[in-house]
Amino acid sequence: MLQAIDRDRFDVIPVGITRAGAFVLEQDDAAKFALNAESMPEVLDNGSRVLWPQPDGDRTLRVVHADGSVTDHGEIDVVLPLLHGLHGEDGAIQGFFDVLEIPYAGCGILDSAVSLDKHFTKLALSSAGIQVASGITVRHREWTQDAAAVRARITELGDTVFVKPASAGSSVGVSRVVDGEGIDEALRIAFAEDPKVLVETSITGREIEVGVLAGRNGSPARASLPGEVVLTTRDFYDFEGKYLGGDGVEIVCPADVDASLIERLRETALRAFEAVDGQGLARVDFFVTPQGELIVNELNTMPGFTPISMFPKCWVASGLSYTDLITELIEGGLGR
C-alpha cells in the first residue's frame, strides 16, 4: 500500500509497531516491507517514539528521536491501520484512536471485535438468518477437565473437521483433521493462539469471496464481483498460500459463476456486513456447495492487501483500481 497510495493527494507518515509494542517512525520504503518466504519483514526498535495527538490539543504528530530531539510531522487527517489479528483487527487499535479522537479508516470497535471472534461472528450471522458451518466451540478449561467428552462431541461433526482459534487471522493456528488423527495436536496448536477454539465440519464446495465497502454520506454499502480460491495441491487456504504466493493455490477474479449466483453472493455479503454492523470494509468468505447453498465462513475487516490478495483483486475486477481503492478507504475514514 505504501507503493500504491496516491502520492499526489496524500502525505504518508509510516508508523511501525515493534514486537514489544512501541510506536516508531518507520522508513517510507515499500521494498522494506515486501512479503516473501525467505525474509519476513519486521519493525525494529530504532529508538524513535511516536507521540500521538491528545484530544485536548492540536492534531500534530510528533516524534521523539533516539537523540532526544523532537520533530513535528504536521497535523494528522486520518490513520490507515494496516493490521491483522489481535490488537489490530479486533477493535483494540480502533478504540485507542477513538479515545484520542483521531479519525481512522476501516471498521470500528464493534464490527472489528465481532468479526475477529469467529464464535460471535457465527452468532451474529445466524441471528440474521445467514447459514454458517456446523461446529462447536471448545474452551481450554473444557479440554483440560474432560478431553474425552470433547473428543466425543468432535466425532459427531464428521470424518473431517477444521480446528481453528476463535480469535486469530490469516489461517494462523488452523489445522485440518481427518478421522480424528492428530486432534490433540490440532487443539494444542489452536489453544496456543486462543483459549477459545472452533471445531467445524468440513464443507464440500467452492471457496468464493466478496469484497464489501461501506457507503459514504448516507449511501448504502456495495459489494464487489466475487472471486474464487482454487486449491490444486493444498489441503486448505493457509498463511503461505494467502501471503507468500505459495504453490497449490490460484486466485481467480472474477469467479466463473453465473449472473444469478453473483447476485445472491453480493446480496448475502451485504447482509453479513450489516449483521456485524460493518462500518468500513470487509471480505466475506463463502463456501458454495454443489446444491447451491451459500455458507458464510467468516468476515475479515482488514483483509489482505498484497498484490496477490483477493480483496483488491475483486475490486479491480469491479472497476476500482488498487490506488483508488486505498483512496476510497481513506476518504471513508475522513467522512466518518
Secondary structure as UniProt FT lines:
FT   TURN            2..4
FT   TURN            7..9
FT   STRAND          15..17
FT   TURN            19..20
FT   STRAND          23..25
FT   HELIX           30..33
FT   STRAND          49..51
FT   TURN            55..56
FT   STRAND          60..64
FT   TURN            66..67
FT   STRAND          70..75
FT   TURN            86..88
FT   HELIX           92..100
FT   HELIX           109..116
FT   HELIX           118..127
FT   TURN            128..129
FT   STRAND          135..139
FT   HELIX           140..145
FT   HELIX           147..155
FT   TURN            156..157
FT   STRAND          160..165
FT   TURN            170..173
FT   STRAND          175..178
FT   TURN            179..180
FT   HELIX           183..191
FT   TURN            192..193
FT   STRAND          196..201
FT   STRAND          206..213
FT   TURN            217..218
FT   STRAND          222..223
FT   STRAND          227..231
FT   HELIX           239..243
FT   TURN            247..248
FT   STRAND          249..252
FT   HELIX           259..275
FT   TURN            276..277
FT   STRAND          281..288
FT   TURN            290..291
FT   STRAND          294..300
FT   TURN            307..308
FT   HELIX           310..317
FT   TURN            318..319
FT   HELIX           322..335
//
